[in-house]
Amino acid sequence: MMPEVWLNGGFVPAVEARVPVFDAGLQHGIGLFETMLVRNGRVFRVDAHLRRLAESAKSLALIPNLAVQRLADATRETVARSGLRDARVRLTLTGGSLNLLAREHRPPPVFTTMIVAQPRVHFKEAAYERGVRVQIAEPRLNPTDPMGGHKTINYWQRLSVLHAAGAAGMDEALWFTTGGRLVGACVGNAFVVRDGVLLTPPARSEVDGHPVLPGITRAAVLELAKREGVEFDEQHLTLPEVLASDELFLTNSTWGILPVASIEGQDIGAGAPGALAIRFRALLTDLIDAETRESP
């Protein structure tokens, strides 16, 4: 069966999906996206993903009132039509006909919205068992960038750094601000463990001017820590503090929890996945399975 995508309110065969050449996403990189996990044929925390999308769309003056429920329904229907049980589904929202260069007679914009479900691409199990290797991203992020901490479609810099890490034999890269504060990975949030305490940088929604994405998996880990009685804190972390930690792991929607064994050849802790990373990965798997088995 030919795969279908949801485009601007309806389903079309993927090979027939078209975006206008003057779309603001193509012309100027104006847009946002969400990548969501599908397990057991259902989307994990679709409402949380789309609330984050709506908050970014409003904060960045793209769309003041996004139709979250309509998009949630469309996302679920896209997954159902795909027939995929274990997948990733991406919702992309661009500025469409938005023309910010027009000085006058600017017509109301017609936004482009697209939803695509695909088989999930993730690390092999061996990477979780041994831990991954990361390097330090050479660029530094500007903590005053108003786009920081939002999932904009301008991912060129991050993907270039991720590609460079792969060429160097690494699996990911850690980003820091110009002031030396940890932000996260190219495509994920970061946690460290020190003396049994779980630590992670404060997210954009919690501290203005810090470009950390309020990740959905990040939030689930903090929720689990509270439930399990594991002490945690959100605080700024420097590279020396990360290197001296007992554990380091990364999170995103498709990885789940990914333990880090070393940074540029220097072992983190024992140089293998730590006890909390292993424990929380199992807890997160159970949480996702429990929530996706329920009726949406």
SULLINKA-V927652 format. One record per pair of residues at least 6 apart in sequence whose ideal C-beta (glycine too) atoms are under 6 Angstrom apart, sorted by the first residue. I is the first residue (numbers start at 1). J is the second residue. If there is no record, write none. Layout:
i=I j=J
i=I j=J
//
This chain:
i=2 j=13
i=3 j=14
i=4 j=11
i=4 j=13
i=4 j=81
i=5 j=14
i=5 j=17
i=5 j=116
i=6 j=74
i=6 j=78
i=6 j=115
i=7 j=17
i=7 j=114
i=8 j=113
i=19 j=112
i=23 j=94
i=23 j=96
i=23 j=112
i=24 j=30
i=24 j=94
i=24 j=95
i=24 j=98
i=25 j=31
i=25 j=94
i=25 j=153
i=29 j=154
i=30 j=95
i=31 j=93
i=31 j=94
i=31 j=153
i=32 j=53
i=32 j=56
i=32 j=93
i=32 j=151
i=32 j=152
i=33 j=92
i=33 j=151
i=33 j=153
i=34 j=49
i=34 j=53
i=34 j=91
i=35 j=88
i=35 j=90
i=35 j=253
i=36 j=43
i=36 j=49
i=36 j=89
i=36 j=253
i=37 j=44
i=37 j=253
i=37 j=254
i=38 j=79
i=38 j=87
i=38 j=89
i=39 j=288
i=39 j=292
i=40 j=292
i=40 j=293
i=41 j=85
i=42 j=292
i=42 j=296
i=43 j=75
i=43 j=79
i=44 j=288
i=44 j=292
i=45 j=216
i=46 j=72
i=46 j=75
i=47 j=72
i=48 j=216
i=49 j=216
i=50 j=68
i=50 j=71
i=50 j=72
i=54 j=66
i=54 j=68
i=56 j=150
i=57 j=63
i=57 j=66
i=58 j=64
i=74 j=115
i=75 j=89
i=75 j=115
i=76 j=296
i=78 j=115
i=78 j=117
i=79 j=89
i=79 j=117
i=82 j=117
i=84 j=117
i=86 j=120
i=87 j=117
i=87 j=119
i=87 j=120
i=88 j=118
i=88 j=120
i=88 j=254
i=89 j=117
i=90 j=116
i=91 j=115
i=92 j=114
i=93 j=113
i=94 j=112
i=96 j=109
i=96 j=110
i=96 j=111
i=96 j=112
i=97 j=109
i=97 j=110
i=98 j=109
i=120 j=254
i=122 j=254
i=122 j=255
i=131 j=259
i=131 j=260
i=131 j=261
i=131 j=272
i=131 j=273
i=132 j=171
i=132 j=258
i=132 j=260
i=133 j=170
i=133 j=171
i=133 j=262
i=134 j=170
i=134 j=172
i=134 j=173
i=134 j=174
i=134 j=260
i=134 j=263
i=135 j=165
i=135 j=170
i=135 j=173
i=135 j=264
i=136 j=174
i=137 j=161
i=137 j=173
i=137 j=175
i=140 j=176
i=140 j=178
i=141 j=175
i=141 j=177
i=141 j=183
i=141 j=211
i=143 j=177
i=143 j=209
i=143 j=210
i=144 j=209
i=148 j=211
i=149 j=204
i=149 j=211
i=149 j=212
i=149 j=213
i=158 j=186
i=161 j=173
i=161 j=186
i=162 j=186
i=165 j=173
i=172 j=185
i=173 j=186
i=175 j=183
i=176 j=182
i=180 j=238
i=181 j=236
i=182 j=201
i=182 j=237
i=182 j=242
i=183 j=211
i=183 j=212
i=184 j=190
i=185 j=250
i=187 j=252
i=188 j=250
i=188 j=251
i=188 j=252
i=189 j=215
i=189 j=218
i=189 j=251
i=190 j=250
i=191 j=198
i=191 j=200
i=191 j=249
i=192 j=199
i=192 j=242
i=192 j=245
i=192 j=248
i=193 j=246
i=193 j=247
i=193 j=274
i=193 j=276
i=194 j=245
i=194 j=246
i=197 j=231
i=198 j=225
i=198 j=230
i=198 j=232
i=199 j=233
i=199 j=235
i=200 j=234
i=201 j=212
i=201 j=237
i=202 j=210
i=202 j=234
i=203 j=212
i=203 j=214
i=204 j=212
i=204 j=214
i=205 j=214
i=217 j=251
i=217 j=252
i=217 j=253
i=218 j=251
i=221 j=280
i=224 j=283
i=225 j=232
i=246 j=269
i=247 j=269
i=247 j=274
i=247 j=276
i=247 j=277
i=248 j=260
i=248 j=268
i=249 j=257
i=249 j=259
i=249 j=277
i=250 j=258
i=251 j=257
i=256 j=284
i=257 j=280
i=257 j=281
i=257 j=284
i=259 j=273
i=259 j=277
i=260 j=268
i=261 j=271
i=261 j=272
//
